[in-house]
Amino acid sequence: MSKTMMWDETDAKGFESECLFNEDSRSFEVMVCTSGQALCRSVSFPASIDPAQGMGEEDRLRSMMIAERLVADIERDLGDH
């Protein structure tokens, strides 16, 4: 399974978010982990266009919205409202 990093970031609270392109399934995987990888969540979605020259705007925005939702889910699971 070949994956390509599309973007990654760490926010001020220490949440590590990344988006990978899975070439085999032609889909993106968004993964968010707490600092130290203690708790992780991920969501995959099909690519709307092939990201040969980078992510399309629609896919980039969708991946960022998913990352924000995953951060909120983890915060809720940890009791940080």
N, C-alpha and C positions, 0 to 999 in steps of 0.2 A: 504494500500500500504506500503510494508516494504522496506526501503532503508538502505543501508550500506555505510558508508563513506569509500572510497578507498584511497583518498589523498586530502589534502588541503594545500594551501600556499598563502602567501601575498607577493607581490613583492615590490620593492623599491618605486614605484609610488603609492602604496596603493591599487592596484587591488587585490581583494580577489577571488581566484579560488578554485574550489572544484570539485571532481568527486564522484558521488554516484552510487551505483549499485542498480537498481530497481529489486527486486527479483520476483515481479509479472510478469513483462514484459520481464525479462531476458535481460535488457539493461542497459547501462551506461548513466548517465546524467552529462554533464560538464556544470557548471555554473560559470560565472565571473561577479562580481559586483564591482562598484566603492566603495571607502571607505564610510561607512555609508549606504550602500545599496541603494544609490540614483538612480543608473542606473544598470540594470542587463540584461544579455543575457544568453541563455542556448541552448544547442544542445544535443539531445539524439542519441545514436547509439546502434545497437544490439551487445551483447557480442559474441566474436568469440569462447570463451571457458568459462565454468562455473568458476567463481573466488572463488571457495570454499577455496583454499589455497592462495588467493591473486590474483591480476590481472595478466593476461598473458602479456608478453612483447609487443605483437602486440597491444593489447587494451590499455596498458599504454602509449605507444608512440602515438597512435591515439588520446587519450584523451589529452595529452600534446600539440599536434599540434592544436587541436580544441581550447584549452584554449588560446594559443598564438594568434590564429585568432580572437577569441572573444575580447581579449584585444585590438587588432588593430582596430576592428570594433567600439568598444566603444570610443577609442581615436579619431577616425575619426568623430564619432558622436558629440564628445565634442569639436572638432576643434583643437585637439592636434595632429599634424602630426608628 
